[in-house]
Amino acid sequence: MDGLILVNKPQGLTSHDIVIKIRKLFNIQKVGHFGTLDPLATGLLVVSVGKATRLSQFYVKKDKTYQGQIRLGYSTDTYDSLGKRTSEIIELYPEKNTLISEIKKFEGEIDQLPPPYSAKKYKGKPLYVYARQKKAIKIKSRKVFIHFFRLKNYHSPLIDFEVKCSSGTYIRSLAHDLGQNLGCRAHLTQLKRTHVGKFSVENSFTLEEIHGLAKEDKIDSFFLPLEILLPEFPKIILKDQGSVSAQNGNLISSDEILKVFPGEQFPTSQILKYEQESIFKLFTRDGKLIAFARKTPGNNLLHPFLVIGTVDEQKIKSKKQ
């Protein structure tokens, strides 16, 4: 099994808990995920299986969309409702127009600090290790991008919101910082991830559904195989010798290419017109994904930078004889 499973994570489980359950269900050790969800959070968790675990560089950077709820009135040490209160309770809440104005200030590129209780590393250790030891440390903020931060409903002290953001954004920090700016403090009480790139929670499956479908031998109904992933990248079918070259990480010339199919984001299938930084998916003649490649500077050769498949060289040799 090589591909992705879109899991609808329930509240209370960690992302690693989901990985362990998928490992046990399919008896496969090589299982990971693309983007952690806190135990409080629910929604879309993209789980990778087999060779798909090597595609993290393409998926972890994708934008994410969330819906959630923030409670005004006090802050917590974890920036969510699972933590301990760290401020007095304030019952003087902002007017709706003031709230909307402050929320809008977070849109665009902002500097953000991760929550003290997070897996973000500092000198090789997660921040939560220092937080549990009551050690104060100075960490640098990082730039994140907020595409939109929308107020969905407001019944003080509760704020229902939706946010689309870049990878690496902490929604708990957004809630905490909003409370700081408003002067009444705040923390996150609910969070649901609805999108990772083009993947939607509407197309995800609960653990119970996955287990049931697997028992009925209906894996195809929830499993996304390696070959259909990342449709935005152009697809190149290689000749037999090209497949061998790709497997060994060698440069691919135009003579080793059988056919080119455009990716979703490209208007043409002509390989010479693609930009230098474009990424290509390399397939064998029989439709097996074997590698990802980029064009090399100054020529039209393709350089495989991520090899994930192998070919039967003996079978190719016998064809030639």
N, C-alpha and C positions, 0 to 999 in steps of 0.2 A: 504493500500500500504506500503510494507516494502522492500526496496531495493535501488539501485543506478540508477542515470541518468547521463550519460556522456554528458555534455553540452559543446558546442563550443562557448566560451564566446567572444562577440564582444568587440572592443575597446570602451572605454568611460564609460562602466558600471563597478561598483564594484562587488566583489564576493557576497556581501550582497544583492545587487540589483537583482542578479540572484536568490538567495534564496527566496526573496520576490515574484518574478514573478512566481516561481514554487509553492509557497504556495497558491497564488491566483488562479493559473490555476487548481490545484487539490483540493483546499479547505482543505488543510492539514497544520496544524500549525507546526508539528514536521518535519522541513526540515533544513538541515545544509550543510556544504561542507568540503572537506578534502584538505585543502591547498589553501591559499589566492592567488589570482591574482590581481595585481595592475590595476587601471583603464586603464593605457597605454597598458597593456598586453592583448593578445588574446589567444585563444586556449583552451586546455582541463581543465575543471573544474569538479571535481568529486562531484556530489551533492547527499547527502544521504536523504532518506525519511523514516519516521516512525522509526521502531526499528533499521534500519541500521545506524541511527545517533550514536548508541552506539558502532559502530565498528571503531571509529576514531583512537583508539590506534594501530590498525593494518595498517591503510592506511596513516596516516600523516607521518609515518617514511619511507615510500617507496621513492626510488630514483626518481628523476624527470629529464626530458630532455627538453631543450629549444633550439630554434633557434632565432636569433635576430640580431640587428645592433647597433654598437657603433659609435659615432661621436667623433673623435679626435679634439683637438683645444681649448676646454674650459670645465670647470666643472660647475655644477649647485648645488643648495642647496638640491635638492631632488635626485640627482644623475641620473636624467633622463631629457628628453626634456620638461617635464611639469613644471620644476622648474626655478628659477631665476639664471642668470649667476653669478658665484662667482669668476671668474678669468678673466684675460685679454685673448683675443683671440690670440692663437699662431698658426702660419701657417707653422712652421717647423716640418714636419712629419717624422716618422722613415721609414727606408727602410723595405721592406717586410721581409727580413731575421732577422732583429732586432726585428720586431714585433712578428714573430713566436717564437723566442727565449724567449721573455718576457712572451708571452701567456703560453708557456710550464711550466714556473716557478710556475704557479698557480695550476698545476695538483698535485694530491695527497692530503694529509691532510694539511690544512692551517688554520691560525687564521684569523678570519674575524669580522669586526665591522659592525653592521647594519647601514643603512642610518639614518640620523637624523630625516627625515620624514618617519617614519615607525610605525607599530602597536606594535613593540617590547616593552614590558613593563619595566619600571624602577620605583621602589617604587610604584607599583600599577597603574601607568599612562602610556599610550602610549608615545613613544618618540616624536611623532609629536606635542603633547601638549606642551612640553618643547621648541621644535623648534619654534613654533608659538609665544611663549612668549619670545623668544630670550634668553632663559636660557641655559647656557653652563653646561653640565653635563659630568661626567666621567663614562663611561660604560665599562664593561669588554668585551674583544673579546671572541668569541666562536670558537671552532674547527669545521670545516666542511670538507667534502671530495669531491674533484673534480675528477670524474672518467676520464673525458677528457674535454679539452677546445680547440676546433679546429677552425682554420681560414678557412672559406669557400670562401671568396672573399675579396679583398682589393683594393679599389679605394679611395686613400686618399682624404678627411679625414674620409671616411666611411669604417667600418670593418663589414663584415658579418661573423657570427660565429655560432657554435653549441656547447652546453655544457651539460654534464650529471653530476648531482651532488647529494649530500645527502640532505635529508630534512633539512630545516632551512637555506639553502644557499640563499643569496640575490644576484641576478644577477646584480642589480643596483650597489651594492658594488664592484662586480668583475669589472664592467666597469670603475667605479671611480678609483679603486686601480690600474688598468692597466694604466690609464692615468697618475696617479701620478708616477708610476715606469718609464714610458716613458719620463716624464718631459714635456709633451705637454698638459696634462689634457684631460679628456674625460667624456662622459656621455652616458647613454643608450637612444636610439631613437626608437627602435622597439623590441618587445619581443613576442614570441609565444611559449606556452607550448605544446609540442608534445606528451609527455608520462608521466604517473604517474604509476610507477611499470610496469605492463604488459598492462595497459590500454593505448590506442592510440587515438590521436585526429582524426584519420581516421575513428574511430568507434563512434564518437560523433555526436551530433545533435544540430543544431541552435535552438534558442528559437522559431522561426517561424515554423521550422519543427516539434518540439515537440508539439506546439499548434495545428498544422494541423492534425497530427497523432492522438492526443488525441480526437479531434472533430470527427474523423472518427472511433473512438473506436479501434484504433490500438496501444494501449499502449504497448503491448508485443513486438513491433518492436524496442522500445528504452529503455524499463525498464528492469533492471537486478534484478531479485528477490533475496531475502535474501538467499535462499537455494543453489544457484549456486555460491555464492561469496566465496572468499578465498579458491580456489581449492588446494592450496599448503598444507593445513592442512588435516590430515587423518580424515575420516568420520566414525563415530561410530553409528550404529543403536542400540538403547536401547530396552530392554524388557519393558513392561508396568511399572513394579515396578522401573526399572532404570530411566524411564522418570520422575516418581514422585520424586525420590531421587534427580535427577538433578535439577528439578524445585525448590526444597527446599534447594539447595546448599549443599546437603549431599554427602558424598563420594560414589563413584560408584565402585562396585566390579566386577570381571570378570563374576560372575554368573548373573549379570544384563545386560550383553552385548549380543546382538543377533548376530551382524555381524560387521566386521571392513573392511573398504575400504581404501587403501593407498592414501596419498596425492600425488600431482605431484612431490614433492621433495624427496619422500621415495621409495626405491626399494622393499619393502616388506610390507605385510599387517599384519604381526605378531606384536601385540601390545607390547609384552614383549621386543622387540628389539629396540623400540623407545627410544630416549634419554630423560633424566629427564626433560629437558626444552621444549620438544615438546608440541605443542598445538593441541588439538583434538576438532573437531566439533561434538556435541552430537545431535542426531536426534531421534524423536519418531519413533515408528514402521510405522506410516503412512507418514513419510517423512517431518515432521515439525522440523525445527532447533530450539532447545530449550536452548542450552548453549555451552560455550567454557570451556574446562577443561585442566588441566595439571596432570601429574603423581605425586603422593606424594612421598617424600623421603623414601627409605627403603622398599617399597612394590609396588605392582602393582595396587593400588587403584587410581582412577581418582578423582581429586578435581575440581568441577565447580567453576571457578573464575568470570565468566560473564554469568549470567542467563538472557536470552532475551525472552524466551517463557514460556507458561503455558500449562498444560494438563488438561483435564477433568477427575478429579479423580473419580467422580461419575460413569462415563462411564467405567472406568477401573474396579471399584468395581463390577459393574453389569456383566462384562464379567466373573469374577471369580465365580459368583454365579450360 
